[in-house]
Amino acid sequence: MTKVHGIKTCGSVRKALKFFKDKGEEVEFIDIRKTPLPCEKIKEWVGKEDINILFNSKGTKYRQLGLKELNLNESGKVEWLCRENMLLKRPVIEFGDKLVVGFDEEKYEEVFK
C-alpha cells in the first residue's frame, strides 16, 4: 500500500491526499507529528533519494532552529532529520521500493498511473 508521510496542515500534503482520493487510490497517511520516524527510516530514504531533496531548507522549522548558520553537510542533515522530522520536505510518499518527495501533479500523473 502507498504510504503518505506528512502533516495534515501542510498544503502540499493536502494536495497529494486529494490527488489520490480523486484517483480512487487508497493510501495510508502517517502524521509525522504523532508518529515520529525512526532514524533507520530516514537513513533508508537517504539511500533512495538525495538528502538535499528530503531536507527542507526553506521551511519554518529550518529558520526557527537557525540551521542556515551551521552550513550542514550530508551527515549533519541526516542527524537533524532524525532529531526533527519537521525538517522533511513534505509529503514523502512510499510505494513499493520507490520514494517520491514533495507535490508535483505532473510527476504524480506519470508515476502513479
Beta strands, then each sheet from edge to edge (+ up, - down):
strand 1: 2-6
strand 2: 27-31
strand 3: 92-95
strand 4: 98-101
sheet 1: 2+ 1+ 3- 4+
end
